[in-house]
């Protein structure tokens, strides 16, 4: 291509504006344990100073007059960071939904979500992390007051207490799909 064609092509695709301060990058410890979510600016700084390495990139790019760089989506620190165990993640409707990625654990739907007790409370089930899952309204009504096996509705994932630091950052509204293998 000639310089003129490059210029015309560059003008045809308008640049996308990124908020560099928005928390969009998952930070892993050297042991691949999720630590937290940081801004794009902080992640690029950590990579440039060789404090962290990029494990996965997003589809976005940051461009300057002299260089172009893919925006990281997941980075891993090169040195292990010891951190004290923080308070347990509070059990709440929002945190159960986050743990289950806002998806019905019976059919995979993302519409009209409710909470369901795997072992119904009428049968001695408790209101705990290990017994509550996200379910769509239809699946919740279909299952009713039965165990999932008796209702013919197996769970996609066995519920458990979450143990990673992403929950400490409530402002992260969207967990990106390529994070799931690191935080589940």
DOMIMI-520625 format. One record per residue (C-alpha): residue in one letter; z, x, y; residue number from 0. Coordinates in Angstrom, 3 decimals, padded with zeros to 6 digits, m for minus. Example, Ala and Ser with C-alpha at 12.3 -4.5 7.8 and 13.67 -1.06 7.14 Angstrom:
REM residues 2
(r A (007.800 012.300 m004.500) 0),
(r S (007.140 013.670 m001.060) 1),
//
This chain:
REM residues 184
(r X (000.000 000.000 000.000) 0),
(r X (m000.602 001.068 003.527) 1),
(r X (002.063 001.190 006.177) 2),
(r X (000.635 m001.938 007.747) 3),
(r X (000.910 m003.863 004.449) 4),
(r X (004.506 m002.683 004.001) 5),
(r X (005.377 m003.911 007.496) 6),
(r X (003.700 m007.286 006.966) 7),
(r X (005.439 m007.735 003.605) 8),
(r X (008.825 m006.780 005.092) 9),
(r X (008.337 m009.313 007.887) 10),
(r X (007.383 m012.035 005.384) 11),
(r X (010.761 m011.892 003.613) 12),
(r X (013.572 m012.396 006.119) 13),
(r X (016.711 m010.341 005.478) 14),
(r X (019.717 m012.175 004.077) 15),
(r X (022.879 m011.862 006.111) 16),
(r X (025.886 m010.770 004.049) 17),
(r X (029.490 m011.059 005.114) 18),
(r X (030.733 m007.572 004.256) 19),
(r X (034.377 m008.625 004.632) 20),
(r X (034.146 m011.437 002.100) 21),
(r X (035.971 m010.765 m001.210) 22),
(r X (033.112 m010.532 m003.700) 23),
(r X (033.712 m007.386 m005.779) 24),
(r X (035.959 m007.251 m008.847) 25),
(r X (038.022 m004.039 m009.003) 26),
(r X (039.037 m002.770 m012.440) 27),
(r X (041.605 m000.132 m013.244) 28),
(r X (040.541 002.948 m015.205) 29),
(r X (041.642 001.029 m018.318) 30),
(r X (039.213 m001.832 m017.478) 31),
(r X (042.109 m004.122 m016.527) 32),
(r X (041.307 m006.394 m013.581) 33),
(r X (043.354 m005.376 m010.523) 34),
(r X (042.030 m007.528 m007.713) 35),
(r X (038.990 m008.635 m005.736) 36),
(r X (037.959 m006.641 m002.668) 37),
(r X (035.379 m006.883 000.080) 38),
(r X (031.886 m005.432 m000.191) 39),
(r X (032.699 m002.939 002.557) 40),
(r X (035.790 m001.650 000.719) 41),
(r X (033.919 m001.425 m002.593) 42),
(r X (031.078 000.610 m001.083) 43),
(r X (033.610 002.921 000.564) 44),
(r X (035.365 003.494 m002.774) 45),
(r X (032.044 004.248 m004.472) 46),
(r X (030.796 006.559 m001.704) 47),
(r X (034.021 008.605 m001.798) 48),
(r X (033.718 008.754 m005.611) 49),
(r X (037.048 007.002 m006.120) 50),
(r X (035.295 004.307 m008.160) 51),
(r X (032.128 003.850 m010.175) 52),
(r X (029.813 000.857 m010.204) 53),
(r X (029.727 m001.050 m013.499) 54),
(r X (027.552 m003.954 m012.393) 55),
(r X (025.491 m004.721 m009.313) 56),
(r X (024.762 m008.075 m007.736) 57),
(r X (021.269 m009.138 m006.745) 58),
(r X (021.940 m008.373 m003.051) 59),
(r X (021.064 m005.168 m001.217) 60),
(r X (022.369 m003.464 001.889) 61),
(r X (019.721 m001.660 003.884) 62),
(r X (019.867 000.843 006.683) 63),
(r X (016.986 002.686 008.363) 64),
(r X (017.349 005.594 005.946) 65),
(r X (018.624 004.092 002.683) 66),
(r X (018.938 001.010 000.547) 67),
(r X (021.861 000.280 m001.789) 68),
(r X (022.583 m002.489 m004.275) 69),
(r X (025.776 m004.417 m003.540) 70),
(r X (028.255 m003.818 m006.360) 71),
(r X (029.710 m006.775 m008.226) 72),
(r X (032.152 m004.921 m010.519) 73),
(r X (033.617 m001.467 m009.891) 74),
(r X (036.066 000.628 m011.918) 75),
(r X (038.537 003.078 m010.434) 76),
(r X (038.238 006.586 m011.868) 77),
(r X (042.000 007.180 m011.797) 78),
(r X (044.533 004.897 m013.472) 79),
(r X (046.736 003.039 m010.987) 80),
(r X (050.199 002.144 m012.232) 81),
(r X (051.256 m001.164 m010.890) 82),
(r X (054.444 m003.039 m011.518) 83),
(r X (054.132 m006.299 m013.336) 84),
(r X (054.001 m008.950 m010.665) 85),
(r X (055.525 m012.371 m010.904) 86),
(r X (053.967 m014.621 m013.520) 87),
(r X (051.068 m016.743 m012.358) 88),
(r X (052.424 m020.175 m011.431) 89),
(r X (051.408 m023.042 m013.692) 90),
(r X (049.442 m025.523 m011.598) 91),
(r X (046.399 m027.736 m011.861) 92),
(r X (044.342 m025.365 m009.700) 93),
(r X (045.295 m022.304 m011.761) 94),
(r X (044.492 m024.069 m015.059) 95),
(r X (041.074 m024.969 m013.640) 96),
(r X (040.542 m021.365 m012.502) 97),
(r X (041.553 m020.019 m015.903) 98),
(r X (039.008 m022.328 m017.569) 99),
(r X (036.297 m021.533 m014.973) 100),
(r X (036.166 m025.188 m013.842) 101),
(r X (034.570 m026.143 m017.160) 102),
(r X (035.483 m028.779 m019.759) 103),
(r X (036.850 m026.923 m022.789) 104),
(r X (035.421 m029.540 m025.155) 105),
(r X (031.826 m030.119 m023.976) 106),
(r X (031.204 m027.557 m021.200) 107),
(r X (030.672 m030.111 m018.419) 108),
(r X (031.652 m029.342 m014.832) 109),
(r X (031.810 m032.987 m013.660) 110),
(r X (034.919 m035.173 m013.092) 111),
(r X (037.435 m032.629 m014.372) 112),
(r X (040.985 m033.504 m015.399) 113),
(r X (043.739 m031.797 m017.366) 114),
(r X (044.309 m032.529 m021.054) 115),
(r X (047.236 m031.718 m023.325) 116),
(r X (045.901 m030.176 m026.549) 117),
(r X (048.926 m031.495 m028.440) 118),
(r X (049.621 m034.810 m026.696) 119),
(r X (052.979 m035.154 m024.995) 120),
(r X (053.668 m038.230 m027.128) 121),
(r X (053.481 m035.956 m030.189) 122),
(r X (055.835 m033.338 m028.762) 123),
(r X (053.307 m031.274 m026.774) 124),
(r X (054.674 m029.420 m023.800) 125),
(r X (053.290 m029.028 m020.290) 126),
(r X (052.617 m025.267 m020.594) 127),
(r X (049.736 m022.795 m020.259) 128),
(r X (049.216 m022.758 m024.045) 129),
(r X (048.945 m026.554 m024.327) 130),
(r X (046.959 m027.637 m021.244) 131),
(r X (043.183 m027.264 m020.809) 132),
(r X (040.522 m028.470 m018.405) 133),
(r X (038.610 m031.495 m019.724) 134),
(r X (036.038 m033.850 m018.271) 135),
(r X (037.079 m037.474 m017.927) 136),
(r X (034.861 m038.635 m020.833) 137),
(r X (036.214 m036.040 m023.283) 138),
(r X (039.801 m036.700 m022.192) 139),
(r X (039.392 m040.421 m022.852) 140),
(r X (037.527 m039.835 m026.135) 141),
(r X (040.251 m037.506 m027.427) 142),
(r X (043.002 m039.859 m026.286) 143),
(r X (046.326 m039.443 m028.056) 144),
(r X (044.995 m037.328 m030.948) 145),
(r X (044.834 m033.658 m031.840) 146),
(r X (041.447 m032.022 m031.162) 147),
(r X (040.726 m031.526 m034.891) 148),
(r X (041.438 m035.167 m035.708) 149),
(r X (039.245 m036.291 m032.808) 150),
(r X (036.414 m033.985 m033.975) 151),
(r X (036.514 m032.085 m030.681) 152),
(r X (037.168 m028.358 m031.167) 153),
(r X (038.197 m026.278 m028.168) 154),
(r X (035.745 m023.727 m026.770) 155),
(r X (038.570 m021.225 m026.091) 156),
(r X (042.186 m021.313 m027.197) 157),
(r X (044.367 m021.785 m024.075) 158),
(r X (046.645 m018.900 m023.124) 159),
(r X (048.727 m017.605 m020.249) 160),
(r X (046.431 m015.707 m017.850) 161),
(r X (047.454 m012.104 m017.334) 162),
(r X (045.112 m010.663 m014.751) 163),
(r X (045.389 m010.128 m011.033) 164),
(r X (042.455 m012.234 m009.868) 165),
(r X (044.793 m015.237 m009.609) 166),
(r X (046.853 m013.440 m006.996) 167),
(r X (043.916 m013.879 m004.626) 168),
(r X (043.635 m017.614 m004.127) 169),
(r X (040.918 m017.197 m001.509) 170),
(r X (038.391 m016.233 m004.193) 171),
(r X (036.625 m019.530 m004.652) 172),
(r X (033.876 m018.452 m007.007) 173),
(r X (034.377 m016.286 m010.045) 174),
(r X (031.001 m014.708 m010.659) 175),
(r X (029.480 m015.086 m014.144) 176),
(r X (029.217 m011.328 m014.727) 177),
(r X (033.022 m011.013 m014.218) 178),
(r X (033.882 m013.154 m017.254) 179),
(r X (033.681 m010.339 m019.807) 180),
(r X (036.182 m008.321 m017.749) 181),
(r X (038.749 m011.014 m016.975) 182),
(r X (038.895 m013.104 m020.151) 183),
//
